[in-house]
């Protein structure tokens, strides 16, 4: 393991004004997104859609530091035969790969899940590295309910995240460590804060036990936010203030950066929250975005599977990437959204 090289990649992933495009939707998830815009989810259509994003030069070169790919996508070539990984590299972004294999029910813990995929991960990481991946992602999901999460679910998922991170670093790949406390449910922001703090503390405890170099990783957490069904939704300012307080309490300064997931927030909400956090600086780590839906909903709709709409799809993607790039420096304002509209 070369910790200096890992730190260089992790730092580049959270460079000021840039963030990570999460284009790693599973086949099931992208089918749902395509169904919503009336596009058949074939391998070719999925390839064409992602190629459209990776060829959006303005967005990719100015605002995107890295792209998380799905296993299918990392092996695909563009229409002209260029590997999609090369398109990402040519735009100056870093290719990455989602390596977890989804979730399974956690025994003895009704309603709770554990992420799987460690078994042959070491061999898979070698192949991904050869293909060009320089970082990876593993997502653990923690749900909030009346009697959950249990300490079991938190411990088991934190342990798996740390095992994954250690295997990545041994393969000279930067791990994105993603413990996601879901925003489904009717819990308030205080409950989210309390659960997320337990999850982050346990995750960093496990990372230390497994000797993961904190300087060579990126954290991808949820924000401290009200559950979707909570009657009282916290304001943008409260989400920003509580999230920063939470991160300062739980995330060591050795971590080069934090890239938030959007987790079901609307495009503009995710941007506004990130922007407000930068107003509370200076911060000990880089703070940016690793959004999937919040970067892609607009371009998907504009494209709608039609070749003649590729330019419109790329414009929509460039706009969202620019808005989030500005937010990751605290320079976004809602009037910029209206101008574009």
N, C-alpha and C positions, 0 to 999 in steps of 0.2 A: 504493500500500500504506500502510495506517495501522498502524504497529507497536504503538502504544499500545492500540488496539482489539484487535488479535490477541493481545497479551499478556493483556488482560483476560479474553478467552474461554479462553485456555489455562490461566490461573490458576483460573478457575471450574471447568474440567473436572477439576482435581485438588484441589478444595476438601476440607479435612479432613472425614473421616467420610463422604465420598461417592465413588463411582467410576462407571465407564462400563460400560453394558450393551452387549455386542457381539451385536446381533441381525441380523448381516449375513451369515448363512449363505447360501451359493449354493443354487440350486434342487436341485442334486445332494446337497449336504450335508444340507439340511433333509429331503429325501426319506428319507435313511438314518435320521435321528432319528425321523421319523414312522413309518417302517416298524417301528422297534423298539417303538412303542407302538400299532401296529395302526391307524394313521390314514392315509387316502389323502392324498397331497400334491397337493391342488388349490389353485388360486390363492385360492379362498374360504377353505379351511381354514387356509392360511398366514396370510391376513389376520386371520381370527378369533383364531388363536393369538397373533399379535403384538398385536392390539388388547387381548386379555385382559391381557397384560403391561403395556401402556402405560396401561391404566385402573386398575392396581393403585396406588391413590393413596398409600397409606402408603409403599410401597417407592419409588415414583418421586419423591415430593416430599422424602422424608427421606434416601434413601441413593443415589440415582442422579443424577449430574451431567449425563450426556449419553448418547445412544443412537446406536450406529452402525447405519445402515440399509443394506439391499441395494437395488439399483436398482428392482426391482419394488415394494418396500415404500414407497419415498419418494413414489411417485405414487399410492398407494392411499388410498381413503377408508374410514373406519370404516362399520359397518352403517348408522349414522344419517346418513351423508353427510359427517361431519367428516373433513377430511384427517388421516391418522395423524400427520403432522408437527405439526399443531395440538394433538393430544392430548399429545404430548411437551412442547410449549411450555407448555401449560396446567398441566402438572404441575411446571413450573419447571425442566425439564431442557433441554439443548441438542441439537437434531437434528444428526446427522452422517451421512456417506455413505461407503461403501466404493467406491473408484474404480478399483482395479486390475482387470485382466481375466484374472486367473489366471496360471498359469505355462506355460512351454514348455521343451522340452529345450534346454540350452545347447550350441551347436555346439562340437565339439572337446573337450568335457568330459563324458565318459560318467557317467551317474548324477546329473548336476547340472542345476539349473533356473534360469531367469531369469523374473522377473515382467514381464508386458507390459501395455500400455494407455496409453502416453504419447501416441500419435499424435494423437488428437482431444481430449485431456484439457482443453485450455484452453477449448474450446467447451462441453464437458460441465460443467465447473465453473461457468460462468456460469449455466447452466440450474439446476443444483443450488442455487446461491446464491439465485436467484429463488424457488425452491421452499421455502427456509428453512434449508438446510444451512449451518452455520457452522464445521464442521470436516470433515475427510476422513480416510480411512485407506488405506494402501498397504502390503501385506505382502510381504516378501521371505523366501524360505525357504532356509536353509542346512542341508544334511544333513552329519552326521559319519559317516565310514566309514574304512576302512583307509587309503585314499590321498586322501580328500576331507575338508574342502573345499579346492579349489584356490584359489590367489590370484586366478585369473580369475573364478571364481564370486563371490568376495567383492567384487572390484572392480566387476564389471558390475552386481551387485545394489545396491551402495552408490551407484553413479553414478545408477542409475534412481530410487532412493529420494530422492536429493538433487534430481534434475530435477523429480520429482513435487512435492516440498516447495516448490520455488521457484515452480512454476506455481500451487500452492494459495495461497501468500502473495500472489502477484500478483493473484489473484482475491478477495482478502480472506477467505480460508478458512484456518483453522488446520490444518496437517498433523499427523496422528499418523504418526510414522515407526516402522515395525514391522519390524526385522530379526530374524526368528525362527530361532534355532539349534534345530533339532528335537531332542526328547528320545527319539526312536525310537533303537534301537541299543543296543549293550552297553558303550558308553564310560562311564568313571567321571566323577565330578564335576570332577576336575582337568582332564581333556580338554575338558569342556564350558567350564570357566573360560577355558582357553587359547584355544579357538576363538572364544568370545563376545567376548573381549577384542580379538582381531584384527578381528572384524566391527564392533564398536562404534568402534574407533579409525579404521578405514577410512571408516565411515559419517560420522563427524563431520568427517573431513578433506574428504570430498566436499561435505558441507553448507556448509562454509566456502568452498570453491572456487566453489560456485554462489550464494554471497552470501545464504544463507538466514538470516533473523533467528532466532537460537536462542531469543530471548525469546518468540517467537510460535509455538512448536511443542511437541508432547508426544511423548516417547519411549515406545514400547510394546515392551519387550524380553522375552526369556525370562529365567527365573531361572538361576543356576548350579546345576545339578541333575544327578543321575546319570541315565544313559540307562535307559529302561524295562527293558531286558534285562540290565542290569548286575547281577551277583550281589550286589554290595555297594551297598546303597542308603544314601545320605548321610542323616544325621539332620536333623530340622527346624532345629536350631541351626546345623549346618554349612552347610546351604543358605542360611540367613539371613546368616551371617557372611561366607561367600564371595561371595554376591550383592552385599552392601553394599560389600565391599572392591573388587569388580570395578567397580561403578558409580562409586565415588569416584575410581577410577583413570582411568576412561574418559569420564565424562559431565560436561561443563562445568556449573558452578553457574548459568550464565545460563539454562539450560533450566528452565522453571517447574515441570515435573513429569514423573514417570515412572509409567506405568500398566501393570502387568504383564499379560501374557497368561497363561492357565492352562496351555495347551499340552499337554493330556492328563493333567494331575494330577486326582485325585479332588476332589470339592467341598471336603471338609474339609482335605485336604492344602494346597490353594491358599490357603485361609483361614489355616491355621496358619503357613505360611511367611511370608505378608504380615505377620501379627501379630508374629512373632518379629523381623522386620526393624525394626519400630518400637521394639523394646526396645533397639536399638543406636544410637538417636538421640543428639544432634540431627543432622538430615540437611540437606544444602544445597538439596534440591528437595522438592516434595510427592511423596509415594509412595503410590500407591493401586492399584486393580484395574481392568482392562478385560477382564472375563471373559465368555465365551460359554457354553460347556457347563457350567462350574462354577456359573453362576447359573441355568441353564435346565433342567438334567437333571431336577431335582426337580419344578418346575412342569409340565414336559411330561408326566411320568409321572402326576402328580395329575390333570391335565386330560384326557388320553387322548382328545381330540377330542369330548368330550360337553359340550353346553351346561350341563347340570346340575352339571358339575364346575368351572365357571369360578371360583367362590369358593374352592374348594380349591386350584386352580392358583395363584390370586393369593396365598393364604396361604403356599404353599410358596415362591413367588418372594419375597414380603416377608421371609420368614425368612432365605433365603440372602443377600438384599440387606443385611439388618440385620447378619448375622454378619460379612459382608465390610466393612460400614461400621465396625463395631467394630474389626475387624482393622486397618483403615487408620488407626486411632488407637492401636493397641497395647492395646486394651481387651477383646479376645476371649478366652474360655477354653472349653476343650472341654466343660465341664459345661453350658454354655448350649445346646449341641447336644442333649445328653441330655434336658434339660428339655423342649425342643420335641418330641423324639421321644416 
